[in-house]
Amino acid sequence: GIQVSRWSFGAAFAALRRDGKVVSWGLPHAGGDSSGLKAQLTNVKEVQATKFGGSFVALRLDGSVVTWGIPRSGGDSADVQDQLHDITEIQSTE
C-alpha cells in the first residue's frame, strides 16, 4: 500500500511495489527522496510512515529495518541500528 507522511505544508509518499522495492516522492526532506537508499529499499515487506513527522520506516524480508526522512522524527535510526535486526513487525506513531 501507499503510506503518507505529512510535514508542515506538504507531504511525502512511499509505495511498496510487488517486487519488494520502495518508491517515494513528495517533499525531499520529509522522506520524498529515498534515492540514496535505493540499494537498501529492496526485499521490503512493509512500510510505515509517521503521520505528521516526515519520516518512514521499511521492514525488509531479512528482518532488517531502513529509515529515512526527518532525522528527529525517526528518519535517522543510527543510534539503534545495531538493535534493528530480527525484527518481525513495525509500527509508527501519529
C-alpha positions in Angstrom: 0.0 0.0 0.0 0.9 3.7 -0.1 2.0 5.4 3.1 1.7 9.2 3.6 3.8 11.4 5.9 2.8 15.0 6.3 5.1 17.8 7.3 4.3 21.4 7.7 2.7 22.5 4.4 3.4 19.4 2.3 3.7 15.7 2.3 5.8 12.7 1.1 4.6 9.4 -0.1 6.1 5.9 -0.2 4.8 3.0 -2.2 5.7 -0.6 -1.8 5.9 -2.4 -5.2 5.0 -6.0 -5.7 8.7 -6.8 -6.3 9.6 -5.6 -2.8 11.1 -2.2 -3.9 10.1 1.1 -2.4 9.3 4.3 -4.4 9.0 7.6 -2.7 8.1 11.1 -3.8 7.0 14.5 -2.5 8.9 16.8 -0.1 12.5 15.5 -0.3 13.4 16.4 3.3 10.2 14.7 4.6 11.1 11.3 3.1 10.1 12.1 -0.5 13.6 11.4 -1.7 14.9 7.9 -0.8 17.2 7.7 -3.8 20.3 7.4 -1.6 18.8 4.2 -0.1 17.8 2.6 -3.3 20.1 -0.5 -2.7 18.7 -0.9 0.8 15.0 -0.5 -0.1 14.7 -3.9 -1.8 13.1 -7.1 -0.5 10.8 -4.9 1.7 7.6 -6.5 3.1 6.2 -3.4 5.0 6.4 0.4 5.1 5.1 2.7 7.8 5.0 6.5 7.9 4.8 8.9 10.8 1.6 10.7 10.2 2.9 14.2 11.0 6.6 13.6 11.5 8.0 13.4 8.0 9.7 10.1 8.2 9.3 6.5 7.0 10.5 3.0 8.1 10.7 -0.1 5.9 10.9 -3.7 7.2 12.9 -6.0 4.9 12.3 -9.7 4.5 15.5 -10.5 6.3 14.3 -8.7 9.5 16.4 -5.5 9.0 15.0 -2.0 9.1 15.6 1.0 6.9 14.6 4.5 8.0 14.6 7.8 6.1 13.1 11.3 6.3 13.4 14.0 9.0 16.0 12.7 11.5 14.4 13.9 14.7 11.1 12.3 13.7 12.6 8.8 13.3 14.2 9.2 9.9 17.7 8.6 11.4 18.0 5.3 13.3 21.8 5.3 13.6 21.7 5.3 17.4 19.8 2.0 17.5 20.8 0.4 14.2 22.8 -2.3 15.9 19.5 -3.4 17.5 17.4 -3.4 14.4 17.8 -7.0 13.3 15.5 -9.9 13.5 12.5 -7.5 13.5 9.1 -9.1 12.8 6.8 -6.1 12.9 7.0 -2.3 12.8 4.6 0.5 13.9 4.6 4.2 13.7 3.0 6.9 15.9 0.6 9.6 14.8 
